Amino acid sequence: MYINPNNNFSENYEAKFKEEIEAIKNIGVVKQYDKNDIVLCEGGHSDFIFFVEKGAFRGFREINNKEITLGFSFAGDFDCCPISYIQDLPSKDTIEALCPSTVIKVHKMDIESRLSKDLRIEQFTNFMLSSYVETLIGRFMELKAFTAEECYINLLKRHPKHLALVPHMYIAAYLGVTKERLSRIRKKLGLT
């Protein structure tokens, strides 16, 4: 879902849903991914979510033989292809590891069968989805209202430590600029 609770959620997020987050993580399986490993492939089924313990991931779609970067997930994020997970449809997204990463992978079937309703899992899921929608709206508005340089500065502010894990070509794709344009922006900001 490309949401980092450390950067996008209210301060009481962890306290409010700590029990639910731990319950979900406790029924999952720890998985290791190497750089460039595919976690979910377009056309596959996202019958799972994963919690990023360490590392970074990129979600993208291919349109007209061009990869369009949708977003990134870092330590503290839950990730999946939401429409595939919720509606049991083939995934439109591909999710790949950008570096050696560790996740806790949890299958939807296990969540539904092993976690009781009194854990407020449905409320937590709704919270996650509404936060994801707000993140997407924010990104849409940012791309409409700000220059590429301003969008990059905002991205740096939201993820000051995490962006070091993301190759510049993917940041450029996320911002909708060329690698050369991002390089000029970075040079202007004194980041090269």
C-alpha positions as CSV (number, residue, x, y, z in Angstrom):
1,M,0.0,0.0,0.0
2,Y,3.1,2.2,0.0
3,I,2.2,3.8,3.3
4,N,4.7,4.5,6.0
5,P,3.0,4.9,9.3
6,N,6.1,6.8,10.7
7,N,5.5,9.5,8.1
8,N,1.9,9.5,7.1
9,F,-0.3,8.5,10.0
10,S,-1.3,10.4,13.1
11,E,0.9,10.1,16.1
12,N,-1.5,7.8,17.9
13,Y,-1.5,5.3,15.0
14,E,0.9,2.8,16.7
15,A,-0.8,3.1,20.1
16,K,-4.3,2.8,18.6
17,F,-3.7,-0.3,16.6
18,K,-0.7,-1.9,18.3
19,E,-2.6,-5.0,19.3
20,E,-3.9,-5.5,15.7
21,I,-0.5,-4.9,14.1
22,E,1.2,-7.4,16.5
23,A,-1.6,-9.9,15.9
24,I,-1.2,-9.7,12.1
25,K,2.6,-9.9,12.4
26,N,2.4,-12.9,14.7
27,I,0.5,-15.1,12.2
28,G,2.9,-14.2,9.4
29,V,6.0,-15.8,8.1
30,V,9.4,-14.0,7.9
31,K,10.7,-13.8,4.4
32,Q,14.0,-12.5,3.0
33,Y,14.2,-10.9,-0.4
34,D,17.3,-10.0,-2.3
35,K,17.7,-6.9,-4.5
36,N,15.4,-7.1,-7.6
37,D,13.4,-10.0,-6.2
38,I,9.7,-9.8,-7.2
39,V,7.3,-10.1,-4.3
40,L,4.2,-9.7,-6.5
41,C,4.0,-9.9,-10.3
42,E,1.4,-8.2,-12.5
43,G,-1.3,-10.8,-13.2
44,G,-0.6,-12.7,-9.9
45,H,-2.9,-12.6,-6.9
46,S,-2.2,-10.5,-3.9
47,D,-3.8,-12.9,-1.5
48,F,-1.3,-11.6,1.1
49,I,-0.1,-8.4,2.7
50,F,3.4,-7.9,4.0
51,F,4.9,-5.8,6.8
52,V,8.3,-4.4,5.9
53,E,10.7,-5.1,8.8
54,K,13.8,-3.9,6.9
55,G,14.6,-2.7,3.4
56,A,12.7,-1.0,0.6
57,F,10.3,-2.0,-2.1
58,R,8.9,-0.3,-5.3
59,G,5.5,-0.8,-6.7
60,F,5.1,-0.2,-10.4
61,R,2.9,-0.8,-13.4
62,E,3.9,-1.2,-17.0
63,I,2.1,1.0,-19.5
64,N,3.0,1.0,-23.2
65,N,6.2,-0.9,-22.4
66,K,7.2,1.8,-19.9
67,E,7.5,1.2,-16.1
68,I,5.5,3.7,-14.1
69,T,6.6,3.8,-10.4
70,L,3.6,4.1,-8.2
71,G,5.4,4.4,-4.8
72,F,7.8,2.9,-2.3
73,S,7.4,1.0,1.0
74,F,9.9,1.1,3.8
75,A,10.4,-0.3,7.3
76,G,7.1,0.1,9.1
77,D,4.9,-0.2,6.0
78,F,2.3,-2.7,5.1
79,D,2.2,-3.4,1.4
80,C,0.2,-5.3,-1.2
81,C,-1.9,-4.6,-4.3
82,P,-5.1,-3.3,-2.7
83,I,-7.5,-4.1,-5.4
84,S,-6.2,-7.6,-5.8
85,Y,-6.2,-8.2,-2.1
86,I,-9.7,-6.9,-1.5
87,Q,-11.5,-8.0,-4.6
88,D,-9.5,-11.2,-5.4
89,L,-8.6,-9.8,-8.8
90,P,-5.4,-10.3,-10.7
91,S,-2.8,-7.7,-9.6
92,K,-2.2,-4.7,-11.8
93,D,1.0,-4.0,-9.8
94,T,4.4,-5.5,-9.6
95,I,6.3,-5.1,-6.3
96,E,10.0,-5.6,-6.2
97,A,12.7,-5.4,-3.6
98,L,15.1,-2.5,-4.0
99,C,17.7,-3.9,-1.7
100,P,18.1,-6.9,0.6
101,S,14.9,-6.8,2.7
102,T,13.0,-8.6,5.4
103,V,9.3,-8.8,5.6
104,I,6.5,-10.6,7.5
105,K,4.2,-12.0,4.9
106,V,0.6,-12.7,6.0
107,H,-2.0,-14.5,3.9
108,K,-5.5,-13.1,3.8
109,M,-6.9,-16.6,4.6
110,D,-4.9,-16.6,7.8
111,I,-6.1,-13.1,8.8
112,E,-9.7,-14.1,8.2
113,S,-9.6,-17.4,9.9
114,R,-7.2,-16.9,12.8
115,L,-7.9,-13.4,14.0
116,S,-11.0,-12.8,16.0
117,K,-13.4,-9.8,15.3
118,D,-12.7,-8.4,18.7
119,L,-9.2,-7.5,17.6
120,R,-10.8,-4.8,15.5
121,I,-9.1,-6.1,12.3
122,E,-11.8,-4.7,10.1
123,Q,-11.5,-1.2,11.7
124,F,-7.7,-1.4,11.3
125,T,-8.1,-2.5,7.6
126,N,-10.5,0.4,7.0
127,F,-8.1,2.8,8.6
128,M,-5.2,1.5,6.4
129,L,-7.3,1.8,3.2
130,S,-8.6,5.3,4.0
131,S,-5.0,6.4,4.8
132,Y,-3.9,4.9,1.5
133,V,-6.6,6.8,-0.4
134,E,-5.5,10.0,1.3
135,T,-1.9,9.3,0.4
136,L,-2.9,8.9,-3.2
137,I,-5.0,12.1,-3.2
138,G,-2.1,13.9,-1.6
139,R,0.3,12.7,-4.2
140,F,-2.1,13.7,-7.0
141,M,-2.6,17.1,-5.6
142,E,1.2,17.5,-5.1
143,L,1.9,16.7,-8.7
144,K,-0.7,19.2,-9.8
145,A,0.3,22.0,-7.5
146,F,4.0,21.8,-7.2
147,T,7.1,21.7,-9.4
148,A,9.2,18.6,-9.7
149,E,11.8,20.3,-7.4
150,E,9.1,21.0,-4.8
151,C,7.8,17.5,-5.0
152,Y,11.3,16.1,-4.5
153,I,11.9,18.3,-1.5
154,N,8.6,17.1,0.0
155,L,9.6,13.5,-0.7
156,L,12.9,14.1,1.1
157,K,11.1,15.6,4.1
158,R,8.7,12.7,4.3
159,H,11.4,10.0,3.9
160,P,14.8,11.5,4.9
161,K,16.5,8.2,5.8
162,H,14.6,5.9,3.4
163,L,15.3,7.5,0.1
164,A,19.0,6.5,0.2
165,L,17.7,2.9,-0.4
166,V,16.0,4.0,-3.7
167,P,17.9,4.3,-7.0
168,H,17.6,7.7,-8.5
169,M,16.0,6.4,-11.7
170,Y,13.0,5.2,-9.7
171,I,12.7,8.5,-7.8
172,A,12.8,10.3,-11.1
173,A,10.1,7.9,-12.5
174,Y,8.0,8.5,-9.3
175,L,8.3,12.3,-9.8
176,G,7.6,12.0,-13.6
177,V,10.9,13.5,-14.6
178,T,14.0,12.2,-16.4
179,K,17.1,11.0,-14.5
180,E,18.9,14.0,-15.9
181,R,16.2,16.5,-14.6
182,L,16.4,14.8,-11.1
183,S,20.2,15.1,-11.3
184,R,19.9,18.9,-12.0
185,I,17.4,19.3,-9.1
186,R,19.8,17.4,-6.8
187,K,22.7,19.5,-7.9
188,K,20.7,22.7,-7.3
189,L,19.8,21.6,-3.8
190,G,23.5,20.7,-3.1
191,L,22.8,17.0,-2.8
192,T,25.4,15.7,-5.3
